[in-house]
Amino acid sequence: MPNKKSKVGYIPVRTCVVCKGRYHQSDLYRFAVIDSEIMFDLKRRIPSRGYYVCNKNECLEKLNKWLLKKNKK
Ligand SMILES: [Zn+2]
């Protein structure tokens, strides 16, 4: 029986909001959206809902478009 509570070898995986790819948390940038602006949360301390984007240039470039789309909803 695998022990799901074990943290050994466990790397959190998050989804890039732009390309929807799944990456290890360490390969992603965390950011929060505050007053419709993207704030990179490098220290992971912003107590707001966090989002992740991967470190590909195209995803970072598309991040503003993503935010515009998100704000339309
Ligand atoms: Zn991406």
N, CA, C, O and the ligand as a Tripos MOL2 file, in Angstrom:
@<TRIPOS>MOLECULE
protein
  293   291    74     0     0
PROTEIN
NO_CHARGES

@<TRIPOS>ATOM
      1 N           0.8450   -1.2150    0.0000 N.3       1 MET1
      2 CA          0.0000    0.0000    0.0000 C.3       1 MET1
      3 C           0.8700    1.2520    0.0000 C.2       1 MET1
      4 O           1.6560    1.4370    0.9290 O.2       1 MET1
      5 N           0.7630    2.1020   -0.9870 N.am      2 PRO2
      6 CA          1.5380    3.3540   -0.9340 C.3       2 PRO2
      7 C           1.0110    4.2700    0.1640 C.2       2 PRO2
      8 O          -0.1960    4.4140    0.3580 O.2       2 PRO2
      9 N           1.9310    4.8690    0.8570 N.am      3 ASN3
     10 CA          1.5360    5.7800    1.9280 C.3       3 ASN3
     11 C           1.4090    7.1860    1.3630 C.2       3 ASN3
     12 O           2.4150    7.8290    1.0640 O.2       3 ASN3
     13 N           0.1900    7.6640    1.2180 N.am      4 LYS4
     14 CA         -0.0290    8.9580    0.5770 C.3       4 LYS4
     15 C           0.4420   10.1260    1.4440 C.2       4 LYS4
     16 O           0.6130   11.2390    0.9470 O.2       4 LYS4
     17 N           0.6450    9.8840    2.6950 N.am      5 LYS5
     18 CA          1.0670   10.9770    3.5600 C.3       5 LYS5
     19 C           2.5820   11.1760    3.5450 C.2       5 LYS5
     20 O           3.0980   12.1620    4.0720 O.2       5 LYS5
     21 N           3.2770   10.2260    2.9350 N.am      6 SER6
     22 CA          4.7330   10.3150    2.9160 C.3       6 SER6
     23 C           5.1850   11.5000    2.0710 C.2       6 SER6
     24 O           4.6770   11.7030    0.9690 O.2       6 SER6
     25 N           6.1200   12.2700    2.5680 N.am      7 LYS7
     26 CA          6.6320   13.4130    1.8180 C.3       7 LYS7
     27 C           7.9320   13.0600    1.1010 C.2       7 LYS7
     28 O           8.5050   13.8990    0.4050 O.2       7 LYS7
     29 N           8.3900   11.8470    1.2640 N.am      8 VAL8
     30 CA          9.6680   11.4720    0.6710 C.3       8 VAL8
     31 C           9.5250   11.4380   -0.8460 C.2       8 VAL8
     32 O           8.6740   10.7290   -1.3810 O.2       8 VAL8
     33 N          10.3640   12.2120   -1.5350 N.am      9 GLY9
     34 CA         10.3440   12.2300   -2.9910 C.3       9 GLY9
     35 C           9.1540   12.9710   -3.5560 C.2       9 GLY9
     36 O           8.8970   12.8890   -4.7570 O.2       9 GLY9
     37 N           8.4280   13.6850   -2.7340 N.am     10 TYR10
     38 CA          7.2350   14.3590   -3.2280 C.3      10 TYR10
     39 C           7.5820   15.7570   -3.7200 C.2      10 TYR10
     40 O           8.0920   16.5830   -2.9630 O.2      10 TYR10
     41 N           7.3030   16.0140   -4.9870 N.am     11 ILE11
     42 CA          7.5210   17.3500   -5.5380 C.3      11 ILE11
     43 C           6.1620   17.8860   -5.9820 C.2      11 ILE11
     44 O           5.4840   17.2640   -6.7990 O.2      11 ILE11
     45 N           5.7650   19.0460   -5.4420 N.am     12 PRO12
     46 CA          4.4600   19.5650   -5.8380 C.3      12 PRO12
     47 C           4.4390   19.9240   -7.3180 C.2      12 PRO12
     48 O           5.3970   20.4950   -7.8390 O.2      12 PRO12
     49 N           3.3610   19.5930   -7.9810 N.am     13 VAL13
     50 CA          3.2040   19.8920   -9.3980 C.3      13 VAL13
     51 C           2.0840   20.9090   -9.5390 C.2      13 VAL13
     52 O           1.0150   20.7590   -8.9470 O.2      13 VAL13
     53 N           2.3370   21.9430  -10.3280 N.am     14 ARG14
     54 CA          1.3350   22.9820  -10.5420 C.3      14 ARG14
     55 C           1.1310   23.1720  -12.0410 C.2      14 ARG14
     56 O           1.9540   22.7510  -12.8530 O.2      14 ARG14
     57 N           0.0390   23.8000  -12.3830 N.am     15 THR15
     58 CA         -0.3050   24.0050  -13.7870 C.3      15 THR15
     59 C          -0.0040   25.4490  -14.1890 C.2      15 THR15
     60 O          -0.4080   26.3910  -13.5060 O.2      15 THR15
     61 N           0.7010   25.6100  -15.2920 N.am     16 CYS16
     62 CA          0.9530   26.9420  -15.8400 C.3      16 CYS16
     63 C          -0.3760   27.4850  -16.3760 C.2      16 CYS16
     64 O          -1.0710   26.7990  -17.1250 O.2      16 CYS16
     65 N          -0.7260   28.7070  -15.9930 N.am     17 VAL17
     66 CA         -2.0270   29.2420  -16.4010 C.3      17 VAL17
     67 C          -2.0800   29.5580  -17.8930 C.2      17 VAL17
     68 O          -3.1680   29.6830  -18.4570 O.2      17 VAL17
     69 N          -0.9360   29.6880  -18.5330 N.am     18 VAL18
     70 CA         -0.9220   30.0530  -19.9510 C.3      18 VAL18
     71 C          -0.9660   28.8210  -20.8440 C.2      18 VAL18
     72 O          -1.8650   28.6930  -21.6740 O.2      18 VAL18
     73 N          -0.0100   27.9160  -20.6840 N.am     19 CYS19
     74 CA          0.0630   26.7660  -21.5910 C.3      19 CYS19
     75 C          -0.6020   25.5320  -21.0060 C.2      19 CYS19
     76 O          -0.7050   24.5050  -21.6770 O.2      19 CYS19
     77 N          -1.0530   25.6230  -19.7620 N.am     20 LYS20
     78 CA         -1.7160   24.5150  -19.0690 C.3      20 LYS20
     79 C          -0.7980   23.3070  -18.8710 C.2      20 LYS20
     80 O          -1.2540   22.2130  -18.5360 O.2      20 LYS20
     81 N           0.4740   23.5210  -19.0800 N.am     21 GLY21
     82 CA          1.4140   22.4340  -18.8510 C.3      21 GLY21
     83 C           1.6090   22.2170  -17.3610 C.2      21 GLY21
     84 O           1.4520   23.1400  -16.5610 O.2      21 GLY21
     85 N           1.9510   20.9980  -16.9990 N.am     22 ARG22
     86 CA          2.1470   20.7090  -15.5880 C.3      22 ARG22
     87 C           3.6350   20.6110  -15.3090 C.2      22 ARG22
     88 O           4.3530   19.8610  -15.9710 O.2      22 ARG22
     89 N           4.0890   21.3650  -14.3360 N.am     23 TYR23
     90 CA          5.5060   21.4400  -14.0330 C.3      23 TYR23
     91 C           5.7240   21.3360  -12.5390 C.2      23 TYR23
     92 O           4.8260   21.5710  -11.7310 O.2      23 TYR23
     93 N           6.9440   20.9760  -12.2050 N.am     24 HIS24
     94 CA          7.2940   21.0180  -10.7850 C.3      24 HIS24
     95 C           7.2460   22.4630  -10.3110 C.2      24 HIS24
     96 O           7.5800   23.3940  -11.0440 O.2      24 HIS24
     97 N           6.8260   22.6190   -9.0850 N.am     25 GLN25
     98 CA          6.6550   23.9550   -8.5240 C.3      25 GLN25
     99 C           7.9390   24.7880   -8.6520 C.2      25 GLN25
    100 O           7.8800   26.0060   -8.8140 O.2      25 GLN25
    101 N           9.0700   24.1340   -8.5780 N.am     26 SER26
    102 CA         10.3410   24.8720   -8.6280 C.3      26 SER26
    103 C          10.6330   25.4080  -10.0310 C.2      26 SER26
    104 O          11.4990   26.2690  -10.1890 O.2      26 SER26
    105 N           9.9190   24.9090  -11.0580 N.am     27 ASP27
    106 CA         10.1130   25.4060  -12.4200 C.3      27 ASP27
    107 C           9.1110   26.4890  -12.7870 C.2      27 ASP27
    108 O           9.0800   26.9540  -13.9260 O.2      27 ASP27
    109 N           8.3040   26.8850  -11.8310 N.am     28 LEU28
    110 CA          7.2500   27.8590  -12.1120 C.3      28 LEU28
    111 C           7.4660   29.1230  -11.2930 C.2      28 LEU28
    112 O           8.1000   29.1070  -10.2370 O.2      28 LEU28
    113 N           6.9220   30.2100  -11.8090 N.am     29 TYR29
    114 CA          6.8880   31.4370  -11.0300 C.3      29 TYR29
    115 C           5.5130   31.5600  -10.4140 C.2      29 TYR29
    116 O           4.5060   31.3530  -11.0910 O.2      29 TYR29
    117 N           5.4600   31.8920   -9.1500 N.am     30 ARG30
    118 CA          4.1750   32.1250   -8.5100 C.3      30 ARG30
    119 C           3.8710   33.6140   -8.5930 C.2      30 ARG30
    120 O           4.7520   34.4540   -8.4070 O.2      30 ARG30
    121 N           2.6220   33.9260   -8.8720 N.am     31 PHE31
    122 CA          2.2370   35.3250   -8.8420 C.3      31 PHE31
    123 C           0.8310   35.4400   -8.3070 C.2      31 PHE31
    124 O           0.0730   34.4710   -8.2780 O.2      31 PHE31
    125 N           0.4970   36.6440   -7.8850 N.am     32 ALA32
    126 CA         -0.8480   36.9190   -7.4020 C.3      32 ALA32
    127 C          -1.3810   38.0870   -8.2200 C.2      32 ALA32
    128 O          -0.6090   38.8980   -8.7310 O.2      32 ALA32
    129 N          -2.6780   38.1700   -8.3390 N.am     33 VAL33
    130 CA         -3.2860   39.2820   -9.0530 C.3      33 VAL33
    131 C          -3.9050   40.2070   -8.0170 C.2      33 VAL33
    132 O          -4.8500   39.8430   -7.3170 O.2      33 VAL33
    133 N          -3.3530   41.4070   -7.9370 N.am     34 ILE34
    134 CA         -3.8270   42.3670   -6.9520 C.3      34 ILE34
    135 C          -4.2160   43.6390   -7.6940 C.2      34 ILE34
    136 O          -3.3950   44.2250   -8.3990 O.2      34 ILE34
    137 N          -5.4660   44.0650   -7.5360 N.am     35 ASP35
    138 CA         -5.9770   45.2320   -8.2650 C.3      35 ASP35
    139 C          -5.6830   45.1230   -9.7550 C.2      35 ASP35
    140 O          -5.2210   46.0780  -10.3790 O.2      35 ASP35
    141 N          -5.9530   43.9580  -10.3120 N.am     36 SER36
    142 CA         -5.7780   43.7040  -11.7510 C.3      36 SER36
    143 C          -4.3350   43.8140  -12.2110 C.2      36 SER36
    144 O          -4.0780   43.9660  -13.4050 O.2      36 SER36
    145 N          -3.4110   43.7400  -11.3010 N.am     37 GLU37
    146 CA         -2.0100   43.7440  -11.6990 C.3      37 GLU37
    147 C          -1.3260   42.4710  -11.2440 C.2      37 GLU37
    148 O          -1.6230   41.9160  -10.1870 O.2      37 GLU37
    149 N          -0.4010   42.0280  -12.0780 N.am     38 ILE38
    150 CA          0.3320   40.8100  -11.7550 C.3      38 ILE38
    151 C           1.4840   41.1430  -10.8220 C.2      38 ILE38
    152 O           2.3600   41.9400  -11.1560 O.2      38 ILE38
    153 N           1.4720   40.5330   -9.6670 N.am     39 MET39
    154 CA          2.5660   40.7290   -8.7200 C.3      39 MET39
    155 C           3.2990   39.3980   -8.5850 C.2      39 MET39
    156 O           2.7190   38.4080   -8.1410 O.2      39 MET39
    157 N           4.5540   39.3770   -8.9640 N.am     40 PHE40
    158 CA          5.2950   38.1380   -8.7930 C.3      40 PHE40
    159 C           5.6010   37.9270   -7.3200 C.2      40 PHE40
    160 O           6.0550   38.8250   -6.6090 O.2      40 PHE40
    161 N           5.3380   36.7310   -6.9060 N.am     41 ASP41
    162 CA          5.4190   36.3940   -5.4890 C.3      41 ASP41
    163 C           6.6250   35.4870   -5.2800 C.2      41 ASP41
    164 O           6.4950   34.2970   -4.9930 O.2      41 ASP41
    165 N           7.7980   36.0830   -5.4330 N.am     42 LEU42
    166 CA          9.0100   35.2630   -5.4250 C.3      42 LEU42
    167 C           9.2500   34.6210   -4.0670 C.2      42 LEU42
    168 O           9.8400   33.5450   -3.9720 O.2      42 LEU42
    169 N           8.7950   35.2830   -3.0340 N.am     43 LYS43
    170 CA          9.0020   34.7130   -1.6950 C.3      43 LYS43
    171 C           7.7980   33.8990   -1.2260 C.2      43 LYS43
    172 O           7.7730   33.3930   -0.1040 O.2      43 LYS43
    173 N           6.8020   33.7820   -2.1020 N.am     44 ARG44
    174 CA          5.5920   33.0010   -1.8110 C.3      44 ARG44
    175 C           4.9400   33.4640   -0.5140 C.2      44 ARG44
    176 O           4.5440   32.6580    0.3280 O.2      44 ARG44
    177 N           4.8390   34.7690   -0.3780 N.am     45 ARG45
    178 CA          4.3050   35.3130    0.8620 C.3      45 ARG45
    179 C           3.0280   36.1030    0.6700 C.2      45 ARG45
    180 O           2.3720   36.4570    1.6490 O.2      45 ARG45
    181 N           2.6610   36.3880   -0.5670 N.am     46 ILE46
    182 CA          1.4550   37.1720   -0.7900 C.3      46 ILE46
    183 C           0.2480   36.3240   -0.4030 C.2      46 ILE46
    184 O           0.0450   35.2410   -0.9520 O.2      46 ILE46
    185 N          -0.5480   36.8150    0.5360 N.am     47 PRO47
    186 CA         -1.6270   35.9830    1.0750 C.3      47 PRO47
    187 C          -2.8720   35.9730    0.1970 C.2      47 PRO47
    188 O          -3.9850   35.7600    0.6770 O.2      47 PRO47
    189 N          -2.6670   36.2050   -1.0800 N.am     48 SER48
    190 CA         -3.7990   36.2210   -1.9950 C.3      48 SER48
    191 C          -3.7740   34.9130   -2.7820 C.2      48 SER48
    192 O          -2.8370   34.1250   -2.6590 O.2      48 SER48
    193 N          -4.8090   34.6870   -3.5910 N.am     49 ARG49
    194 CA         -4.8300   33.4810   -4.4040 C.3      49 ARG49
    195 C          -3.6220   33.4950   -5.3180 C.2      49 ARG49
    196 O          -3.3750   34.4870   -6.0030 O.2      49 ARG49
    197 N          -2.8810   32.4310   -5.3370 N.am     50 GLY50
    198 CA         -1.6820   32.3740   -6.1550 C.3      50 GLY50
    199 C          -1.9180   31.6450   -7.4690 C.2      50 GLY50
    200 O          -2.7160   30.7110   -7.5440 O.2      50 GLY50
    201 N          -1.2210   32.0800   -8.4870 N.am     51 TYR51
    202 CA         -1.2460   31.4180   -9.7840 C.3      51 TYR51
    203 C           0.1840   31.0860  -10.1470 C.2      51 TYR51
    204 O           1.1340   31.6030   -9.5570 O.2      51 TYR51
    205 N           0.3180   30.2130  -11.1320 N.am     52 TYR52
    206 CA          1.6590   29.8310  -11.5350 C.3      52 TYR52
    207 C           1.8250   29.9630  -13.0310 C.2      52 TYR52
    208 O           0.9050   29.6840  -13.8000 O.2      52 TYR52
    209 N           3.0000   30.3890  -13.4320 N.am     53 VAL53
    210 CA          3.3370   30.4130  -14.8500 C.3      53 VAL53
    211 C           4.7120   29.7710  -14.9930 C.2      53 VAL53
    212 O           5.5830   29.9430  -14.1410 O.2      53 VAL53
    213 N           4.8920   29.0320  -16.0820 N.am     54 CYS54
    214 CA          6.1780   28.3580  -16.2450 C.3      54 CYS54
    215 C           7.2180   29.3510  -16.7480 C.2      54 CYS54
    216 O           6.8860   30.4920  -17.0710 O.2      54 CYS54
    217 N           8.4520   28.9290  -16.8160 N.am     55 ASN55
    218 CA          9.5220   29.8800  -17.1190 C.3      55 ASN55
    219 C           9.8470   29.9780  -18.6020 C.2      55 ASN55
    220 O          10.9260   30.4380  -18.9730 O.2      55 ASN55
    221 N           8.9120   29.5460  -19.4580 N.am     56 LYS56
    222 CA          9.1190   29.7350  -20.8920 C.3      56 LYS56
    223 C           8.8330   31.1890  -21.2440 C.2      56 LYS56
    224 O           7.8820   31.7830  -20.7340 O.2      56 LYS56
    225 N           9.6620   31.7620  -22.1220 N.am     57 ASN57
    226 CA          9.4680   33.1630  -22.4910 C.3      57 ASN57
    227 C           8.0830   33.4080  -23.0620 C.2      57 ASN57
    228 O           7.4490   34.4160  -22.7500 O.2      57 ASN57
    229 N           7.6070   32.4850  -23.9020 N.am     58 GLU58
    230 CA          6.3100   32.7320  -24.5340 C.3      58 GLU58
    231 C           5.1890   32.7850  -23.5000 C.2      58 GLU58
    232 O           4.2240   33.5300  -23.6710 O.2      58 GLU58
    233 N           5.3070   32.0150  -22.4470 N.am     59 CYS59
    234 CA          4.2670   32.0450  -21.4180 C.3      59 CYS59
    235 C           4.3360   33.3490  -20.6280 C.2      59 CYS59
    236 O           3.3070   33.9360  -20.2930 O.2      59 CYS59
    237 N           5.5480   33.7950  -20.3340 N.am     60 LEU60
    238 CA          5.6870   35.0500  -19.6040 C.3      60 LEU60
    239 C           5.1660   36.2090  -20.4510 C.2      60 LEU60
    240 O           4.5660   37.1500  -19.9320 O.2      60 LEU60
    241 N           5.4050   36.1270  -21.7770 N.am     61 GLU61
    242 CA          4.9130   37.1850  -22.6610 C.3      61 GLU61
    243 C           3.3950   37.1830  -22.7600 C.2      61 GLU61
    244 O           2.7690   38.2330  -22.9010 O.2      61 GLU61
    245 N           2.8110   35.9900  -22.6840 N.am     62 LYS62
    246 CA          1.3530   35.8960  -22.8220 C.3      62 LYS62
    247 C           0.6150   36.1600  -21.5210 C.2      62 LYS62
    248 O          -0.6150   36.1750  -21.4840 O.2      62 LYS62
    249 N           1.3590   36.3630  -20.4770 N.am     63 LEU63
    250 CA          0.7260   36.4870  -19.1710 C.3      63 LEU63
    251 C          -0.2080   37.7000  -19.0870 C.2      63 LEU63
    252 O          -1.2650   37.6400  -18.4580 O.2      63 LEU63
    253 N           0.1950   38.7930  -19.7260 N.am     64 ASN64
    254 CA         -0.6700   39.9770  -19.7140 C.3      64 ASN64
    255 C          -1.9760   39.7300  -20.4500 C.2      64 ASN64
    256 O          -3.0370   40.1900  -20.0270 O.2      64 ASN64
    257 N          -1.8910   38.9920  -21.5670 N.am     65 LYS65
    258 CA         -3.1050   38.6450  -22.3060 C.3      65 LYS65
    259 C          -4.0110   37.7750  -21.4470 C.2      65 LYS65
    260 O          -5.2320   37.9310  -21.4320 O.2      65 LYS65
    261 N          -3.3840   36.8670  -20.7440 N.am     66 TRP66
    262 CA         -4.1490   35.9820  -19.8710 C.3      66 TRP66
    263 C          -4.9060   36.8170  -18.8440 C.2      66 TRP66
    264 O          -6.0700   36.5520  -18.5430 O.2      66 TRP66
    265 N          -4.2300   37.8230  -18.3170 N.am     67 LEU67
    266 CA         -4.8520   38.6570  -17.2940 C.3      67 LEU67
    267 C          -6.0240   39.4500  -17.8730 C.2      67 LEU67
    268 O          -7.0590   39.6040  -17.2250 O.2      67 LEU67
    269 N          -5.8510   39.9540  -19.1060 N.am     68 LEU68
    270 CA         -6.9360   40.6880  -19.7530 C.3      68 LEU68
    271 C          -8.1530   39.8000  -19.9340 C.2      68 LEU68
    272 O          -9.2860   40.1950  -19.6610 O.2      68 LEU68
    273 N          -7.8830   38.5730  -20.4070 N.am     69 LYS69
    274 CA         -8.9750   37.6230  -20.6150 C.3      69 LYS69
    275 C          -9.6850   37.3020  -19.3010 C.2      69 LYS69
    276 O         -10.9120   37.2380  -19.2200 O.2      69 LYS69
    277 N          -8.8650   37.1070  -18.2910 N.am     70 LYS70
    278 CA         -9.3910   36.7640  -16.9750 C.3      70 LYS70
    279 C         -10.2970   37.8900  -16.4400 C.2      70 LYS70
    280 O         -11.3330   37.6270  -15.8300 O.2      70 LYS70
    281 N          -9.8940   39.1230  -16.6730 N.am     71 ASN71
    282 CA        -10.6590   40.2510  -16.1500 C.3      71 ASN71
    283 C         -11.9640   40.4900  -16.8840 C.2      71 ASN71
    284 O         -12.8570   41.1720  -16.3830 O.2      71 ASN71
    285 N         -12.0670   39.9170  -18.0860 N.am     72 LYS72
    286 CA        -13.3070   40.0780  -18.8510 C.3      72 LYS72
    287 C         -14.4270   39.2290  -18.2930 C.2      72 LYS72
    288 O         -15.6030   39.5430  -18.4800 O.2      72 LYS72
    289 N         -14.0750   38.1670  -17.6150 N.am     73 LYS73
    290 CA        -15.0900   37.2270  -17.1520 C.3      73 LYS73
    291 C         -15.9510   37.8340  -16.0390 C.2      73 LYS73
    292 O         -16.8590   37.1750  -15.5320 O.2      73 LYS73
    293 ZN          3.5570   27.7290  -19.6770 Zn       74 ZN74
@<TRIPOS>BOND
     1     1     2 1
     2     2     3 1
     3     3     4 2
     4     3     5 am
     5     5     6 1
     6     6     7 1
     7     7     8 2
     8     7     9 am
     9     9    10 1
    10    10    11 1
    11    11    12 2
    12    11    13 am
    13    13    14 1
    14    14    15 1
    15    15    16 2
    16    15    17 am
    17    17    18 1
    18    18    19 1
    19    19    20 2
    20    19    21 am
    21    21    22 1
    22    22    23 1
    23    23    24 2
    24    23    25 am
    25    25    26 1
    26    26    27 1
    27    27    28 2
    28    27    29 am
    29    29    30 1
    30    30    31 1
    31    31    32 2
    32    31    33 am
    33    33    34 1
    34    34    35 1
    35    35    36 2
    36    35    37 am
    37    37    38 1
    38    38    39 1
    39    39    40 2
    40    39    41 am
    41    41    42 1
    42    42    43 1
    43    43    44 2
    44    43    45 am
    45    45    46 1
    46    46    47 1
    47    47    48 2
    48    47    49 am
    49    49    50 1
    50    50    51 1
    51    51    52 2
    52    51    53 am
    53    53    54 1
    54    54    55 1
    55    55    56 2
    56    55    57 am
    57    57    58 1
    58    58    59 1
    59    59    60 2
    60    59    61 am
    61    61    62 1
    62    62    63 1
    63    63    64 2
    64    63    65 am
    65    65    66 1
    66    66    67 1
    67    67    68 2
    68    67    69 am
    69    69    70 1
    70    70    71 1
    71    71    72 2
    72    71    73 am
    73    73    74 1
    74    74    75 1
    75    75    76 2
    76    75    77 am
    77    77    78 1
    78    78    79 1
    79    79    80 2
    80    79    81 am
    81    81    82 1
    82    82    83 1
    83    83    84 2
    84    83    85 am
    85    85    86 1
    86    86    87 1
    87    87    88 2
    88    87    89 am
    89    89    90 1
    90    90    91 1
    91    91    92 2
    92    91    93 am
    93    93    94 1
    94    94    95 1
    95    95    96 2
    96    95    97 am
    97    97    98 1
    98    98    99 1
    99    99   100 2
   100    99   101 am
   101   101   102 1
   102   102   103 1
   103   103   104 2
   104   103   105 am
   105   105   106 1
   106   106   107 1
   107   107   108 2
   108   107   109 am
   109   109   110 1
   110   110   111 1
   111   111   112 2
   112   111   113 am
   113   113   114 1
   114   114   115 1
   115   115   116 2
   116   115   117 am
   117   117   118 1
   118   118   119 1
   119   119   120 2
   120   119   121 am
   121   121   122 1
   122   122   123 1
   123   123   124 2
   124   123   125 am
   125   125   126 1
   126   126   127 1
   127   127   128 2
   128   127   129 am
   129   129   130 1
   130   130   131 1
   131   131   132 2
   132   131   133 am
   133   133   134 1
   134   134   135 1
   135   135   136 2
   136   135   137 am
   137   137   138 1
   138   138   139 1
   139   139   140 2
   140   139   141 am
   141   141   142 1
   142   142   143 1
   143   143   144 2
   144   143   145 am
   145   145   146 1
   146   146   147 1
   147   147   148 2
   148   147   149 am
   149   149   150 1
   150   150   151 1
   151   151   152 2
   152   151   153 am
   153   153   154 1
   154   154   155 1
   155   155   156 2
   156   155   157 am
   157   157   158 1
   158   158   159 1
   159   159   160 2
   160   159   161 am
   161   161   162 1
   162   162   163 1
   163   163   164 2
   164   163   165 am
   165   165   166 1
   166   166   167 1
   167   167   168 2
   168   167   169 am
   169   169   170 1
   170   170   171 1
   171   171   172 2
   172   171   173 am
   173   173   174 1
   174   174   175 1
   175   175   176 2
   176   175   177 am
   177   177   178 1
   178   178   179 1
   179   179   180 2
   180   179   181 am
   181   181   182 1
   182   182   183 1
   183   183   184 2
   184   183   185 am
   185   185   186 1
   186   186   187 1
   187   187   188 2
   188   187   189 am
   189   189   190 1
   190   190   191 1
   191   191   192 2
   192   191   193 am
   193   193   194 1
   194   194   195 1
   195   195   196 2
   196   195   197 am
   197   197   198 1
   198   198   199 1
   199   199   200 2
   200   199   201 am
   201   201   202 1
   202   202   203 1
   203   203   204 2
   204   203   205 am
   205   205   206 1
   206   206   207 1
   207   207   208 2
   208   207   209 am
   209   209   210 1
   210   210   211 1
   211   211   212 2
   212   211   213 am
   213   213   214 1
   214   214   215 1
   215   215   216 2
   216   215   217 am
   217   217   218 1
   218   218   219 1
   219   219   220 2
   220   219   221 am
   221   221   222 1
   222   222   223 1
   223   223   224 2
   224   223   225 am
   225   225   226 1
   226   226   227 1
   227   227   228 2
   228   227   229 am
   229   229   230 1
   230   230   231 1
   231   231   232 2
   232   231   233 am
   233   233   234 1
   234   234   235 1
   235   235   236 2
   236   235   237 am
   237   237   238 1
   238   238   239 1
   239   239   240 2
   240   239   241 am
   241   241   242 1
   242   242   243 1
   243   243   244 2
   244   243   245 am
   245   245   246 1
   246   246   247 1
   247   247   248 2
   248   247   249 am
   249   249   250 1
   250   250   251 1
   251   251   252 2
   252   251   253 am
   253   253   254 1
   254   254   255 1
   255   255   256 2
   256   255   257 am
   257   257   258 1
   258   258   259 1
   259   259   260 2
   260   259   261 am
   261   261   262 1
   262   262   263 1
   263   263   264 2
   264   263   265 am
   265   265   266 1
   266   266   267 1
   267   267   268 2
   268   267   269 am
   269   269   270 1
   270   270   271 1
   271   271   272 2
   272   271   273 am
   273   273   274 1
   274   274   275 1
   275   275   276 2
   276   275   277 am
   277   277   278 1
   278   278   279 1
   279   279   280 2
   280   279   281 am
   281   281   282 1
   282   282   283 1
   283   283   284 2
   284   283   285 am
   285   285   286 1
   286   286   287 1
   287   287   288 2
   288   287   289 am
   289   289   290 1
   290   290   291 1
   291   291   292 2
@<TRIPOS>SUBSTRUCTURE
     1 MET1         2 RESIDUE 1 A MET
     2 PRO2         6 RESIDUE 1 A PRO
     3 ASN3        10 RESIDUE 1 A ASN
     4 LYS4        14 RESIDUE 1 A LYS
     5 LYS5        18 RESIDUE 1 A LYS
     6 SER6        22 RESIDUE 1 A SER
     7 LYS7        26 RESIDUE 1 A LYS
     8 VAL8        30 RESIDUE 1 A VAL
     9 GLY9        34 RESIDUE 1 A GLY
    10 TYR10       38 RESIDUE 1 A TYR
    11 ILE11       42 RESIDUE 1 A ILE
    12 PRO12       46 RESIDUE 1 A PRO
    13 VAL13       50 RESIDUE 1 A VAL
    14 ARG14       54 RESIDUE 1 A ARG
    15 THR15       58 RESIDUE 1 A THR
    16 CYS16       62 RESIDUE 1 A CYS
    17 VAL17       66 RESIDUE 1 A VAL
    18 VAL18       70 RESIDUE 1 A VAL
    19 CYS19       74 RESIDUE 1 A CYS
    20 LYS20       78 RESIDUE 1 A LYS
    21 GLY21       82 RESIDUE 1 A GLY
    22 ARG22       86 RESIDUE 1 A ARG
    23 TYR23       90 RESIDUE 1 A TYR
    24 HIS24       94 RESIDUE 1 A HIS
    25 GLN25       98 RESIDUE 1 A GLN
    26 SER26      102 RESIDUE 1 A SER
    27 ASP27      106 RESIDUE 1 A ASP
    28 LEU28      110 RESIDUE 1 A LEU
    29 TYR29      114 RESIDUE 1 A TYR
    30 ARG30      118 RESIDUE 1 A ARG
    31 PHE31      122 RESIDUE 1 A PHE
    32 ALA32      126 RESIDUE 1 A ALA
    33 VAL33      130 RESIDUE 1 A VAL
    34 ILE34      134 RESIDUE 1 A ILE
    35 ASP35      138 RESIDUE 1 A ASP
    36 SER36      142 RESIDUE 1 A SER
    37 GLU37      146 RESIDUE 1 A GLU
    38 ILE38      150 RESIDUE 1 A ILE
    39 MET39      154 RESIDUE 1 A MET
    40 PHE40      158 RESIDUE 1 A PHE
    41 ASP41      162 RESIDUE 1 A ASP
    42 LEU42      166 RESIDUE 1 A LEU
    43 LYS43      170 RESIDUE 1 A LYS
    44 ARG44      174 RESIDUE 1 A ARG
    45 ARG45      178 RESIDUE 1 A ARG
    46 ILE46      182 RESIDUE 1 A ILE
    47 PRO47      186 RESIDUE 1 A PRO
    48 SER48      190 RESIDUE 1 A SER
    49 ARG49      194 RESIDUE 1 A ARG
    50 GLY50      198 RESIDUE 1 A GLY
    51 TYR51      202 RESIDUE 1 A TYR
    52 TYR52      206 RESIDUE 1 A TYR
    53 VAL53      210 RESIDUE 1 A VAL
    54 CYS54      214 RESIDUE 1 A CYS
    55 ASN55      218 RESIDUE 1 A ASN
    56 LYS56      222 RESIDUE 1 A LYS
    57 ASN57      226 RESIDUE 1 A ASN
    58 GLU58      230 RESIDUE 1 A GLU
    59 CYS59      234 RESIDUE 1 A CYS
    60 LEU60      238 RESIDUE 1 A LEU
    61 GLU61      242 RESIDUE 1 A GLU
    62 LYS62      246 RESIDUE 1 A LYS
    63 LEU63      250 RESIDUE 1 A LEU
    64 ASN64      254 RESIDUE 1 A ASN
    65 LYS65      258 RESIDUE 1 A LYS
    66 TRP66      262 RESIDUE 1 A TRP
    67 LEU67      266 RESIDUE 1 A LEU
    68 LEU68      270 RESIDUE 1 A LEU
    69 LYS69      274 RESIDUE 1 A LYS
    70 LYS70      278 RESIDUE 1 A LYS
    71 ASN71      282 RESIDUE 1 A ASN
    72 LYS72      286 RESIDUE 1 A LYS
    73 LYS73      290 RESIDUE 1 A LYS
    74 ZN74       293 GROUP 0 **** ****
